[in-house]
Amino acid sequence: MVCDSIWIHLFPHTLISNDTKWYIKLPRTSVNTFGALAMEFLNHFQLPIHYKIKTRLLTTLRQDTSTHIFDHIHEWRHRQRLVKAPLPDYLLADWFCKYLLLQITKDVSLGGAVTEGQSIHHAQHLDFIYL
């Protein structure tokens, strides 16, 4: 997205001291959207948002090679119900995709999913392909 690339480009200009050091060491492959960059920042500096609204339930869920996409989606939805705060849809979509297996993440991203619902729908479709 064009806006994402602008925001990602401007982001380092807002950093100072240890923040800048963290950004320089950040693997570029881990950040492809501004939402992903923002979450990397929040996760690294452990801002209170994770503790107040239990978002760690979502950001710690990782699909492994023995977990089918269907089961991962089921667990994602279960954990999402436990988070008692409204979260932006783009952020949920970004988190959901980020914690899938790498190849599935790429395929979901190539599908043009923007919302969490679209991301889950694409992932469900891929479940039939990756079986």
N, C-alpha and C positions, 0 to 999 in steps of 0.2 A: 504494500500500500504506500502511496506517495506520502501521506501524512506521517506514517510510521518512520519512513526513512529520514524525514526532516526532524522529527522528534528525537530519533536515535542520534542524529548528527549534532543536535543542539544539547543533548543531555550532558555530555562531559564538560561543557562550559559552565555548568551549574555546580560542579563538584570542587571541593577543596581538600587538601591534606590527604588523610587516609582514604577518603572517598575516591580520590583520583588514583591512588595507588591500586585500590581494589579494581577500578574500572580498567586500568591498563593491563592487569593480569587476567581479566575476564576472557575466557575463550570465546572468540567471535562466533563460533558455530552454535553457541548456546543462546544467542540472541538474534532472532529474526523478526521480531515485532517489538514495538515499544512496550506492550503489555508484558512480554517476556522479560525485557530489560528491567521494567519496574519491579516485577516479582523477584528477579535475581537480586536487585538492590534491597528489597524488603526482607528477603530471606537471609541475605548476608548480614545485614545490620540488625536483624531481629527486632523490627519495630513492633510495638504492642498490638497491632492489628491481629496477628496470629493468635495471640493469647486471649484477646477479648472476644473474638467471634469464632474461634476454633477452626480457622482456615487450614491449620496444619493437618486436619483430617483429610483434606483434599490434596494438599501439596506433598504429602508423604506417600500417597497411593501410587505405586509403580506397577505397571504390567511386567510380568516376567515371561520367559519363553514357555512356561508350562500353563499359563493362564490364557484361556480363550477370550476373545474380545467380548463376547456376550457376558461372561462372568465378571470381567473388568468393569463393563458398563453397569452391571447390576450393583457391584460394590460401590462404584462412583455415585450412583443415585442414592444408595443407602447413606453414604457419608454426607452427601450434599443435604439430605433432609436433616441431618444433625447440626448443620451450621445454621445458627439462628440469626442470620443477618443477610440483608439483600446485597448481593454482589453483582457487579456489572457483567452482563452476558458475554462481552468480549473477553473478560478476564477468565470466566469459567471455561469458555471455549479454548482459550490459550492453555490453561492448566490441564484440561482434559487431554488435549493433543500432546502436550509436552511429556506426559507421563505414560504414553503408549510406547510400545516397542518402536525403535527408530524407523524401520521400513513402513510400519503402519502409520506413524506420524507423518512421514513424507507423503504417503498415498492420500491420507485425509487432507493434508494441506494442499495437495495438487487438485483436490476436488473443489477447491474454492470455498470451503466452509468458513463462515464468518461468525455465526452464532453457535452456542453450545448445542442446541438442538440439531443444527446442520452437521456439526462435527460428529455427534453421536450417530446420526442417521448414516453418514458416510462410513463410520467405523462398523456399524451393524452390517452394512452391505459388504464390507471387506471380510467380515467373519465367514461368509460363505466361500470367499476366494481363498482365504488362508487356512481353511480346515484341512 
